[in-house]
Amino acid sequence: MKITKVTPWLLLATAAYNFGRQGEYIFVEVQTDEGITGWGEVTTTHPVANRAVCAVLQQLNPLIVGDNPFNIEQIWNKIFRRFTYMGSRGASTNAISGIDIALWDIRGKAMNETIYNLLGGPVRENIELYTHPDPNIGPDEAKRQAKEIADSGHTAMKFDPYPHMVEESNGYLSGTMTASGEAEGNQITAAIREGAGPDMELLIDAHGRFDVPTAVRLSRSVAPSNIHWWEEPVPVESTHALKNVRNQIELPISVGERLHTRWEFVAVLEQDLADFLMPDVTWTGGISELKKISTMAEAYYVPISPHDASGPINILAGAQVMMSVPNFYKLETARHRLGAYDQFIQTPLDVREGRLHMPDGPGLGIEMNMDFLRANSDEQFRGE
């Protein structure tokens, strides 16, 4: 079997499947000469980044067309090492991730096995999830949605309760938060706790927005609401800043969605900088790399909780790995109702009582809705 073509599909923004993001999705199609097609996902967080990754994916055709898709490890390294001199993290690992997921999908389909069986078999029956309320809502709506999420059977939810600072509209981060913003964050968090009840695990996402003293101050201020983790308290670029915060706060810390490959997790594990790791399977290097990072973390007894809140392939790829991972906490989804994804795929995701029940089909276990993809994709980035 040989790879014949790699195609990025850029799905344009539409209210029909917008979960409070820019609404664009990138799916990666890898075709073979034996008629087996694999699918991956790379969905990033901004239209500019989406198009950059799509362009990289298109340029990888001459590099891997003709390769055996079963040689997943070889192809992973072949792509990764081509980017060493321009920077082998970011757009390059995003592109690798989409292709790697698609290659595992091909392997599963060719062998008529689920990916998790190929990774060693299941250690659990299904995948426990955590989810989100809508962003930018006030206390009353936050309380209502928190109760709705609790009633749906989910046992954990994540949110960012803090308002945006003015300078953030231009991409600049001062790292500070006003006293009124701090009070607003505390009020929303308290409302969510009231609506969700005492047993809900509340995860606060700081989105890497704060400097060290602000992250420390806010974590202490919100702690009375019984917070399960404090996510990305400082910008991801500095492990020194993370260590400084770590030494000053009592809340458990979670990091990893913007760390690429196993190498960027080494310092976090060796320096005891986090209680939870949350790599994203579509950004950090795909199924192959998520499995390796999970095994690394297992040696430190650190739980893995993938940041998989983009599209349906993102969720399923992370879930396939987590089915085989002992040190798994919960898998992220964008919302507790995932019906908006039904348009992308032929069979809806099976979410019941806060758990994803895995499809029993080979590979990822799904097939894409090609009519929908053709009707809603960018003309520059789509297949025939």
KEKE-3310 file (N, C-alpha, C; in steps of 0.2 Angstrom, whole numbers, plus 5000, padded with zeros to 4 digits):
npx = (5004:5002:5004:4995:4990:4989:4977:4972:4957:4948:4936:4924:4919:4904:4888:4881:4889:4897:4905:4907:4920:4931:4926:4931:4937:4950:4952:4961:4964:4971:4975:4976:4983:4976:4963:4959:4956:4962:4958:4962:4964:4967:4963:4965:4967:4964:4960:4971:4981:4976:4976:4989:4994:4987:4993:5006:5003:4999:5011:5018:5015:5025:5034:5030:5021:5019:5025:5024:5009:5009:5021:5022:5029:5042:5037:5033:5045:5052:5045:5046:5060:5063:5059:5068:5077:5070:5062:5055:5042:5025:5017:5023:5022:5008:5004:5010:5003:4990:4992:4997:4987:4978:4985:4985:4972:4970:4978:4971:4959:4963:4967:4956:4953:4950:4959:4963:4964:4975:4984:4987:4976:4960:4959:4948:4930:4924:4925:4927:4921:4925:4918:4911:4903:4895:4905:4909:4898:4886:4883:4870:4866:4877:4876:4864:4868:4878:4871:4863:4874:4878:4866:4867:4875:4889:4904:4914:4918:4925:4930:4933:4933:4936:4936:4941:4955:4958:4969:4971:4964:4973:4982:4992:4998:4997:4997:4990:4976:4961:4954:4941:4938:4944:4934:4923:4926:4927:4914:4907:4912:4908:4894:4894:4898:4887:4877:4881:4883:4891:4899:4904:4918:4928:4936:4947:4952:4965:4971:4984:4986:4992:5003:5016:5013:5000:4993:4996:4989:4975:4973:4973:4962:4951:4950:4942:4930:4933:4942:4947:4957:4970:4972:4985:4992:5001:5010:5014:5028:5038:5045:5051:5043:5031:5036:5038:5025:5020:5027:5021:5007:4992:4983:4980:4989:4987:4994:4999:4992:4997:5010:5022:5026:5035:5047:5045:5038:5046:5053:5043:5039:5051:5054:5043:5031:5018:5002:4993:4993:4989:4990:4986:4980:4979:4989:5001:5008:5000:4992:5003:5012:5005:5002:5015:5019:5009:5014:5026:5022:5015:5025:5029:5018:5008:4992:4984:4975:4968:4968:4955:4945:4940:4936:4926:4935:4946:4942:4939:4951:4960:4952:4954:4967:4967:4959:4968:4977:4983:4984:4974:4963:4951:4943:4942:4928:4920:4907:4893:4883:4885:4879:4881:4892:4887:4884:4897:4900:4896:4890:4883:4892:4893:4887:4884:4877:4888:4899:4909:4905:4914:4915:4913:4918:4932:4949:4947:4934:4924:4916:4918:4906:4905:4898:4894:4906:4911:4902:4905:4918:4933:4938:4952:4957:4953:4947:4943)
npy = (4994:5011:5029:5041:5054:5069:5079:5094:5099:5114:5119:5131:5145:5144:5147:5136:5126:5132:5133:5145:5148:5154:5146:5139:5124:5111:5097:5082:5073:5058:5048:5032:5020:5008:5011:5014:5026:5038:5049:5064:5078:5095:5107:5123:5139:5151:5160:5164:5156:5143:5143:5144:5132:5123:5126:5121:5107:5104:5106:5095:5084:5080:5075:5063:5056:5040:5033:5020:5019:5012:5014:5022:5028:5031:5040:5050:5055:5058:5069:5078:5080:5088:5100:5105:5116:5128:5128:5116:5115:5119:5125:5115:5103:5103:5100:5087:5081:5080:5072:5060:5055:5052:5042:5032:5029:5024:5012:5006:5003:4995:4984:4980:4984:4993:5009:5009:4996:4993:5000:4993:4989:4990:4998:5003:5005:5015:5033:5045:5062:5080:5096:5112:5128:5140:5154:5170:5174:5180:5179:5174:5166:5158:5150:5144:5136:5128:5120:5113:5106:5098:5091:5083:5073:5075:5076:5086:5102:5116:5133:5150:5163:5176:5194:5200:5210:5227:5229:5216:5215:5218:5208:5210:5206:5212:5205:5208:5210:5219:5225:5225:5216:5204:5203:5200:5188:5180:5181:5175:5162:5158:5157:5147:5136:5136:5133:5120:5112:5104:5093:5094:5095:5109:5117:5129:5140:5149:5153:5156:5170:5178:5188:5183:5188:5191:5179:5172:5180:5179:5166:5163:5171:5165:5152:5148:5143:5130:5124:5113:5112:5124:5131:5134:5146:5156:5163:5152:5151:5152:5142:5145:5155:5148:5139:5148:5152:5140:5138:5146:5145:5135:5128:5115:5113:5113:5110:5111:5111:5119:5114:5106:5090:5077:5082:5095:5092:5087:5096:5100:5089:5084:5095:5095:5103:5103:5096:5090:5085:5091:5088:5091:5081:5085:5094:5092:5082:5071:5055:5045:5053:5057:5046:5043:5054:5052:5040:5044:5053:5044:5037:5046:5047:5056:5062:5061:5072:5075:5090:5091:5099:5103:5098:5083:5073:5076:5074:5060:5055:5058:5051:5037:5035:5037:5027:5016:5020:5020:5031:5041:5055:5064:5068:5082:5091:5103:5107:5101:5096:5088:5089:5097:5093:5083:5085:5084:5071:5053:5045:5050:5056:5046:5051:5049:5052:5060:5053:5047:5035:5023:5021:5006:5003:5001:5008:5026:5025:5031:5039:5052:5065:5068:5076:5086:5092:5096:5106:5116:5120:5129:5134:5134:5125:5110:5094:5084)
npz = (5000:4996:5000:4991:4991:5000:5008:5014:5021:5023:5033:5032:5043:5051:5058:5061:5066:5076:5090:5099:5095:5082:5072:5061:5054:5052:5042:5038:5024:5020:5006:4998:4987:4987:4990:5003:5014:5026:5040:5048:5060:5062:5068:5072:5081:5075:5060:5052:5056:5053:5039:5036:5041:5033:5021:5023:5024:5011:5005:5009:5001:4991:4999:5006:4998:4990:5000:5012:5021:5033:5039:5051:5061:5055:5045:5053:5059:5048:5042:5054:5055:5044:5047:5056:5055:5054:5064:5074:5080:5083:5069:5061:5069:5070:5057:5056:5066:5061:5049:5055:5063:5053:5047:5057:5057:5044:5046:5055:5048:5038:5045:5051:5064:5079:5084:5097:5101:5093:5100:5111:5117:5127:5143:5150:5149:5143:5139:5151:5152:5152:5151:5144:5149:5140:5133:5140:5148:5160:5178:5182:5170:5170:5181:5178:5166:5172:5181:5171:5165:5175:5177:5165:5168:5168:5177:5178:5174:5164:5163:5159:5169:5168:5163:5147:5145:5139:5130:5125:5113:5103:5103:5113:5129:5145:5157:5168:5179:5182:5198:5198:5187:5193:5204:5196:5190:5202:5206:5195:5196:5208:5206:5196:5204:5213:5205:5199:5210:5225:5221:5209:5199:5197:5184:5181:5167:5164:5152:5150:5152:5162:5172:5184:5198:5197:5193:5204:5214:5209:5209:5223:5227:5221:5226:5237:5231:5229:5219:5206:5196:5191:5176:5164:5171:5168:5153:5141:5137:5146:5158:5169:5175:5177:5187:5197:5200:5204:5216:5224:5225:5230:5223:5212:5197:5179:5163:5145:5133:5123:5122:5112:5106:5114:5120:5125:5136:5145:5154:5162:5168:5175:5183:5191:5188:5186:5190:5182:5165:5149:5134:5117:5105:5091:5089:5096:5090:5086:5087:5089:5096:5107:5114:5118:5126:5136:5142:5147:5157:5165:5171:5181:5188:5185:5179:5163:5153:5139:5129:5120:5111:5099:5084:5079:5075:5082:5095:5095:5091:5102:5112:5107:5110:5124:5129:5130:5140:5156:5166:5165:5166:5162:5147:5136:5130:5119:5122:5131:5124:5109:5096:5085:5078:5071:5057:5051:5051:5047:5056:5072:5087:5101:5116:5132:5148:5152:5147:5134:5122:5114:5096:5087:5075:5063:5064:5067:5068:5062:5048:5036:5031:5016:5006:5014:5018:5005:5002:5011:5012:5010:4994:4990:4999:4998:4993:4979)
capx = (5000:5006:5001:4994:4988:4987:4973:4969:4950:4947:4929:4923:4915:4896:4884:4878:4894:4902:4905:4910:4926:4931:4921:4934:4940:4954:4952:4966:4963:4976:4972:4981:4982:4972:4956:4958:4957:4962:4956:4965:4961:4972:4959:4969:4962:4963:4960:4978:4985:4973:4978:4996:4994:4984:4998:5011:5000:4999:5018:5021:5014:5031:5039:5027:5017:5023:5027:5019:5006:5010:5027:5020:5035:5046:5034:5033:5051:5054:5042:5048:5067:5063:5058:5073:5081:5065:5058:5051:5036:5020:5014:5025:5019:5001:5003:5012:4997:4984:4994:4998:4980:4975:4989:4982:4965:4971:4981:4965:4954:4967:4968:4949:4954:4950:4965:4965:4966:4982:4989:4988:4969:4957:4960:4942:4925:4922:4929:4924:4922:4923:4915:4912:4898:4896:4910:4907:4891:4885:4882:4864:4867:4883:4873:4859:4871:4881:4866:4862:4879:4878:4861:4868:4879:4896:4906:4919:4917:4930:4928:4937:4928:4939:4935:4947:4958:4957:4975:4971:4962:4978:4987:4996:4996:5001:4998:4987:4969:4959:4951:4934:4939:4944:4928:4918:4928:4925:4906:4904:4914:4903:4888:4894:4898:4881:4873:4884:4883:4897:4902:4906:4925:4928:4943:4948:4957:4968:4973:4991:4986:4994:5010:5017:5009:4992:4991:4996:4983:4969:4972:4971:4955:4945:4951:4936:4925:4935:4944:4950:4964:4971:4976:4990:4992:5006:5011:5018:5035:5042:5044:5053:5037:5027:5039:5037:5018:5020:5030:5017:5000:4990:4979:4983:4991:4987:4997:5001:4988:5002:5016:5022:5030:5037:5052:5043:5035:5051:5055:5037:5039:5057:5054:5037:5028:5011:4998:4989:4995:4984:4992:4981:4982:4980:4994:5007:5011:4996:4991:5009:5015:5000:5004:5022:5018:5005:5018:5031:5018:5013:5031:5029:5011:5004:4987:4984:4968:4969:4964:4952:4939:4940:4931:4924:4941:4950:4939:4940:4958:4962:4949:4957:4973:4965:4956:4973:4981:4981:4984:4969:4959:4945:4944:4939:4924:4918:4900:4890:4879:4889:4875:4883:4896:4883:4885:4903:4901:4890:4887:4884:4896:4888:4889:4878:4879:4895:4904:4909:4905:4918:4912:4916:4921:4939:4952:4944:4927:4919:4917:4916:4901:4909:4894:4894:4913:4912:4898:4906:4925:4937:4940:4959:4959:4948:4948:4939)
capy = (5000:5018:5035:5044:5061:5072:5085:5098:5102:5119:5120:5138:5147:5145:5147:5129:5122:5137:5133:5150:5149:5157:5142:5135:5117:5108:5090:5080:5067:5054:5043:5027:5017:5003:5014:5015:5034:5040:5056:5067:5085:5100:5113:5128:5144:5157:5159:5165:5150:5138:5144:5143:5124:5120:5127:5116:5101:5104:5105:5089:5079:5077:5071:5057:5052:5034:5030:5015:5022:5008:5016:5028:5031:5033:5046:5055:5058:5061:5076:5082:5083:5092:5107:5107:5123:5133:5127:5110:5115:5124:5123:5108:5098:5103:5096:5080:5078:5078:5066:5054:5053:5049:5035:5027:5028:5019:5006:5002:5001:4990:4978:4979:4985:5000:5011:5008:4989:4992:5003:4988:4986:4995:4998:5005:5003:5021:5039:5051:5069:5086:5100:5119:5132:5145:5159:5177:5174:5182:5174:5170:5161:5153:5146:5139:5131:5124:5115:5109:5102:5093:5086:5079:5068:5077:5077:5091:5107:5121:5139:5156:5168:5183:5198:5202:5217:5231:5228:5210:5215:5219:5203:5211:5204:5215:5200:5210:5210:5224:5223:5223:5209:5199:5202:5197:5181:5177:5180:5170:5155:5156:5156:5140:5132:5135:5129:5114:5108:5103:5087:5095:5097:5115:5118:5136:5141:5156:5154:5159:5177:5182:5188:5179:5190:5191:5172:5170:5183:5177:5159:5163:5174:5160:5146:5146:5139:5123:5123:5106:5114:5131:5129:5139:5152:5161:5161:5145:5152:5152:5137:5149:5159:5143:5137:5153:5152:5133:5138:5151:5143:5129:5125:5110:5116:5109:5113:5106:5111:5123:5111:5102:5084:5074:5085:5101:5090:5084:5100:5100:5083:5084:5100:5095:5110:5103:5091:5087:5087:5091:5089:5091:5076:5088:5099:5090:5077:5066:5049:5042:5057:5058:5039:5043:5058:5048:5035:5048:5055:5038:5036:5051:5047:5062:5061:5065:5075:5079:5096:5089:5102:5106:5094:5076:5069:5078:5070:5053:5053:5058:5045:5031:5034:5037:5020:5012:5024:5019:5037:5045:5059:5065:5071:5088:5093:5110:5108:5094:5093:5088:5088:5102:5089:5077:5086:5082:5063:5049:5043:5054:5053:5043:5054:5048:5053:5063:5048:5045:5027:5022:5017:4999:5002:5001:5015:5030:5022:5036:5041:5059:5067:5071:5081:5092:5095:5099:5111:5121:5121:5134:5132:5133:5119:5104:5088:5084)
capz = (5000:4996:5000:4985:4991:5007:5006:5019:5020:5028:5033:5034:5049:5050:5065:5062:5071:5079:5098:5102:5092:5075:5068:5056:5056:5047:5042:5034:5021:5017:5002:4997:4981:4988:4991:5010:5016:5033:5041:5054:5061:5064:5069:5077:5084:5071:5053:5049:5058:5049:5032:5036:5042:5026:5016:5025:5023:5004:5003:5011:4997:4988:5004:5008:4993:4988:5006:5015:5027:5039:5042:5054:5065:5050:5042:5058:5060:5041:5042:5059:5054:5039:5049:5061:5055:5054:5070:5073:5084:5080:5062:5058:5073:5069:5051:5058:5070:5056:5045:5060:5065:5047:5046:5062:5054:5038:5048:5059:5043:5034:5049:5054:5071:5082:5085:5104:5101:5090:5104:5117:5120:5132:5150:5152:5144:5139:5141:5155:5148:5155:5146:5145:5148:5134:5135:5141:5151:5167:5184:5181:5165:5171:5186:5174:5162:5177:5183:5165:5164:5180:5176:5160:5170:5168:5184:5178:5169:5163:5161:5160:5172:5169:5157:5143:5145:5132:5126:5122:5107:5099:5105:5118:5136:5151:5162:5174:5179:5187:5204:5196:5184:5198:5207:5192:5190:5208:5206:5190:5198:5214:5203:5193:5210:5216:5200:5198:5216:5228:5219:5202:5198:5193:5181:5178:5162:5164:5145:5149:5151:5168:5175:5190:5204:5195:5193:5211:5217:5207:5212:5230:5227:5218:5229:5241:5227:5228:5212:5205:5194:5188:5170:5161:5174:5165:5146:5140:5134:5152:5163:5175:5177:5179:5193:5202:5202:5207:5222:5228:5226:5233:5218:5207:5190:5173:5157:5140:5126:5119:5121:5106:5107:5121:5122:5128:5142:5149:5160:5166:5173:5179:5188:5195:5187:5185:5193:5176:5158:5144:5127:5112:5100:5085:5089:5099:5086:5084:5091:5091:5101:5113:5118:5121:5132:5141:5145:5151:5162:5169:5175:5186:5191:5183:5175:5157:5152:5133:5127:5113:5111:5092:5080:5081:5075:5088:5101:5094:5091:5109:5115:5105:5114:5131:5130:5132:5145:5163:5170:5161:5170:5158:5140:5135:5124:5119:5125:5133:5118:5103:5090:5080:5075:5067:5050:5048:5051:5045:5062:5078:5093:5107:5122:5137:5155:5153:5144:5126:5121:5108:5090:5086:5068:5063:5064:5071:5069:5059:5041:5035:5027:5010:5003:5018:5017:4999:5001:5016:5012:5006:4987:4990:5003:4998:4988:4973)
cpx = (5004:5002:5001:4993:4987:4983:4970:4962:4949:4939:4928:4918:4908:4893:4882:4883:4899:4900:4908:4917:4926:4926:4924:4937:4944:4954:4957:4964:4969:4974:4978:4979:4978:4964:4955:4960:4957:4961:4960:4962:4967:4969:4963:4964:4961:4964:4967:4982:4982:4975:4985:4997:4992:4990:5004:5009:5001:5006:5021:5019:5020:5035:5036:5023:5022:5026:5022:5016:5007:5016:5026:5025:5040:5044:5034:5040:5054:5051:5045:5055:5067:5062:5063:5075:5076:5061:5053:5045:5031:5017:5016:5022:5011:5000:5005:5006:4992:4986:4994:4992:4977:4979:4986:4975:4966:4974:4975:4960:4957:4967:4961:4949:4953:4957:4967:4967:4973:4987:4990:4981:4967:4959:4953:4937:4923:4926:4925:4926:4922:4921:4915:4904:4899:4901:4906:4899:4891:4884:4876:4864:4872:4880:4868:4863:4875:4877:4864:4867:4879:4872:4862:4873:4887:4898:4912:4917:4923:4927:4933:4933:4930:4938:4941:4949:4958:4963:4975:4968:4967:4984:4992:4994:5000:5002:4994:4979:4966:4955:4944:4933:4939:4938:4923:4920:4926:4917:4904:4906:4910:4897:4888:4895:4891:4876:4875:4883:4890:4901:4906:4914:4926:4935:4943:4954:4959:4971:4980:4991:4989:5001:5010:5012:5002:4990:4991:4990:4976:4967:4970:4964:4950:4945:4945:4930:4927:4937:4949:4957:4964:4976:4979:4989:4996:5007:5015:5025:5040:5041:5047:5047:5032:5030:5038:5030:5017:5022:5026:5010:4998:4986:4983:4984:4990:4990:4998:4997:4993:5009:5017:5028:5032:5042:5050:5039:5040:5053:5049:5037:5045:5057:5047:5033:5021:5008:4994:4993:4990:4986:4986:4983:4983:4985:5001:5011:5007:4995:4998:5012:5011:5001:5010:5022:5015:5010:5024:5028:5017:5019:5032:5022:5007:4999:4987:4976:4968:4964:4961:4945:4938:4934:4930:4930:4945:4948:4940:4947:4961:4959:4952:4963:4971:4962:4962:4978:4979:4980:4980:4965:4952:4947:4940:4934:4922:4912:4898:4886:4883:4886:4877:4888:4893:4884:4891:4904:4895:4886:4888:4889:4891:4890:4883:4881:4886:4901:4904:4910:4908:4914:4916:4919:4929:4942:4949:4937:4922:4921:4914:4910:4903:4904:4894:4901:4914:4908:4900:4914:4928:4939:4948:4961:4954:4950:4943:4932)
cpy = (5006:5024:5038:5052:5063:5078:5088:5100:5108:5121:5127:5140:5147:5144:5140:5125:5126:5136:5138:5152:5153:5152:5138:5129:5115:5101:5088:5073:5064:5048:5038:5024:5010:5005:5015:5023:5035:5047:5058:5074:5089:5106:5117:5133:5150:5156:5159:5158:5144:5138:5142:5135:5121:5120:5122:5109:5100:5102:5099:5083:5076:5073:5064:5053:5046:5030:5025:5018:5018:5010:5022:5032:5034:5040:5052:5059:5061:5068:5081:5085:5087:5100:5109:5114:5129:5133:5121:5109:5120:5121:5116:5103:5097:5099:5089:5077:5075:5072:5060:5051:5049:5042:5030:5025:5023:5012:5002:4999:4995:4983:4976:4979:4992:5002:5009:5000:4988:4995:4999:4986:4991:4993:5001:5004:5009:5027:5044:5057:5074:5091:5108:5122:5136:5151:5165:5177:5177:5177:5170:5165:5156:5148:5141:5134:5126:5118:5110:5104:5096:5088:5081:5073:5069:5078:5083:5096:5113:5127:5144:5161:5175:5187:5199:5209:5220:5229:5221:5210:5215:5213:5204:5209:5208:5210:5202:5209:5215:5221:5221:5217:5203:5198:5199:5190:5177:5176:5175:5163:5153:5154:5149:5135:5131:5131:5122:5109:5107:5098:5089:5098:5103:5116:5125:5137:5148:5158:5157:5166:5181:5182:5184:5182:5190:5184:5170:5173:5180:5170:5159:5166:5169:5154:5144:5143:5132:5121:5117:5107:5121:5130:5135:5145:5158:5159:5155:5145:5151:5147:5140:5152:5154:5140:5142:5153:5145:5134:5142:5149:5136:5125:5120:5114:5111:5113:5108:5107:5115:5120:5106:5097:5083:5079:5091:5099:5088:5089:5101:5094:5083:5089:5100:5101:5109:5096:5087:5089:5086:5092:5088:5086:5079:5093:5097:5085:5071:5060:5046:5046:5057:5051:5040:5048:5055:5043:5038:5050:5049:5036:5041:5052:5053:5061:5065:5066:5079:5085:5094:5092:5106:5102:5087:5072:5070:5074:5063:5051:5053:5052:5039:5030:5033:5030:5015:5015:5023:5026:5043:5049:5060:5069:5077:5088:5100:5111:5101:5091:5094:5087:5092:5098:5084:5079:5084:5075:5060:5047:5047:5051:5051:5045:5053:5048:5055:5058:5047:5038:5027:5019:5011:4998:5003:5008:5020:5028:5026:5037:5048:5060:5071:5077:5087:5096:5098:5105:5117:5122:5126:5131:5130:5127:5114:5099:5089:5082)
cpz = (5000:4997:4993:4985:4998:5005:5013:5017:5025:5027:5036:5040:5047:5057:5066:5066:5075:5087:5101:5100:5086:5070:5063:5058:5050:5048:5037:5031:5018:5013:5000:4990:4981:4990:4998:5011:5023:5034:5048:5054:5064:5067:5074:5079:5081:5064:5049:5050:5054:5042:5031:5037:5036:5021:5017:5023:5015:5002:5005:5006:4993:4992:5006:5003:4990:4994:5008:5021:5033:5043:5046:5058:5060:5047:5047:5058:5053:5040:5047:5058:5049:5041:5055:5061:5055:5060:5070:5078:5081:5074:5060:5062:5072:5062:5052:5061:5065:5052:5049:5062:5059:5046:5051:5059:5048:5041:5052:5053:5039:5038:5052:5061:5073:5084:5092:5105:5098:5095:5111:5120:5126:5139:5154:5147:5140:5142:5145:5152:5154:5150:5148:5145:5142:5137:5136:5143:5158:5172:5183:5176:5166:5176:5182:5170:5166:5179:5177:5164:5169:5179:5170:5161:5170:5175:5184:5173:5169:5161:5162:5163:5171:5162:5153:5144:5139:5128:5122:5115:5101:5100:5110:5125:5141:5156:5168:5174:5184:5193:5202:5192:5188:5202:5203:5191:5196:5208:5201:5193:5204:5211:5200:5199:5213:5211:5199:5204:5219:5225:5212:5203:5194:5191:5178:5173:5162:5157:5145:5149:5156:5169:5181:5196:5203:5196:5200:5215:5215:5209:5219:5231:5225:5222:5234:5237:5226:5221:5211:5201:5191:5182:5167:5164:5171:5157:5146:5139:5140:5157:5170:5179:5180:5186:5198:5205:5206:5214:5227:5229:5228:5228:5214:5200:5184:5167:5152:5133:5121:5119:5116:5107:5114:5124:5126:5135:5147:5155:5164:5171:5177:5184:5192:5195:5187:5188:5187:5170:5153:5137:5122:5106:5093:5084:5092:5095:5085:5089:5093:5097:5108:5117:5121:5127:5138:5145:5149:5157:5167:5174:5181:5190:5190:5178:5168:5155:5145:5132:5120:5113:5104:5089:5082:5080:5080:5094:5101:5094:5098:5113:5114:5109:5122:5133:5132:5137:5152:5167:5166:5166:5167:5152:5139:5129:5125:5122:5127:5128:5112:5096:5084:5076:5070:5059:5047:5047:5049:5051:5068:5083:5098:5113:5127:5144:5156:5151:5137:5126:5114:5102:5089:5079:5068:5062:5069:5073:5066:5051:5040:5030:5021:5007:5007:5018:5011:4998:5006:5016:5008:4999:4986:4994:5003:4993:4983:4974)
residu = (MET:LYS:ILE:THR:LYS:VAL:THR:PRO:TRP:LEU:LEU:LEU:ALA:THR:ALA:ALA:TYR:ASN:PHE:GLY:ARG:GLN:GLY:GLU:TYR:ILE:PHE:VAL:GLU:VAL:GLN:THR:ASP:GLU:GLY:ILE:THR:GLY:TRP:GLY:GLU:VAL:THR:THR:THR:HIS:PRO:VAL:ALA:ASN:ARG:ALA:VAL:CYS:ALA:VAL:LEU:GLN:GLN:LEU:ASN:PRO:LEU:ILE:VAL:GLY:ASP:ASN:PRO:PHE:ASN:ILE:GLU:GLN:ILE:TRP:ASN:LYS:ILE:PHE:ARG:ARG:PHE:THR:TYR:MET:GLY:SER:ARG:GLY:ALA:SER:THR:ASN:ALA:ILE:SER:GLY:ILE:ASP:ILE:ALA:LEU:TRP:ASP:ILE:ARG:GLY:LYS:ALA:MET:ASN:GLU:THR:ILE:TYR:ASN:LEU:LEU:GLY:GLY:PRO:VAL:ARG:GLU:ASN:ILE:GLU:LEU:TYR:THR:HIS:PRO:ASP:PRO:ASN:ILE:GLY:PRO:ASP:GLU:ALA:LYS:ARG:GLN:ALA:LYS:GLU:ILE:ALA:ASP:SER:GLY:HIS:THR:ALA:MET:LYS:PHE:ASP:PRO:TYR:PRO:HIS:MET:VAL:GLU:GLU:SER:ASN:GLY:TYR:LEU:SER:GLY:THR:MET:THR:ALA:SER:GLY:GLU:ALA:GLU:GLY:ASN:GLN:ILE:THR:ALA:ALA:ILE:ARG:GLU:GLY:ALA:GLY:PRO:ASP:MET:GLU:LEU:LEU:ILE:ASP:ALA:HIS:GLY:ARG:PHE:ASP:VAL:PRO:THR:ALA:VAL:ARG:LEU:SER:ARG:SER:VAL:ALA:PRO:SER:ASN:ILE:HIS:TRP:TRP:GLU:GLU:PRO:VAL:PRO:VAL:GLU:SER:THR:HIS:ALA:LEU:LYS:ASN:VAL:ARG:ASN:GLN:ILE:GLU:LEU:PRO:ILE:SER:VAL:GLY:GLU:ARG:LEU:HIS:THR:ARG:TRP:GLU:PHE:VAL:ALA:VAL:LEU:GLU:GLN:ASP:LEU:ALA:ASP:PHE:LEU:MET:PRO:ASP:VAL:THR:TRP:THR:GLY:GLY:ILE:SER:GLU:LEU:LYS:LYS:ILE:SER:THR:MET:ALA:GLU:ALA:TYR:TYR:VAL:PRO:ILE:SER:PRO:HIS:ASP:ALA:SER:GLY:PRO:ILE:ASN:ILE:LEU:ALA:GLY:ALA:GLN:VAL:MET:MET:SER:VAL:PRO:ASN:PHE:TYR:LYS:LEU:GLU:THR:ALA:ARG:HIS:ARG:LEU:GLY:ALA:TYR:ASP:GLN:PHE:ILE:GLN:THR:PRO:LEU:ASP:VAL:ARG:GLU:GLY:ARG:LEU:HIS:MET:PRO:ASP:GLY:PRO:GLY:LEU:GLY:ILE:GLU:MET:ASN:MET:ASP:PHE:LEU:ARG:ALA:ASN:SER:ASP:GLU:GLN:PHE:ARG:GLY:GLU)
# end
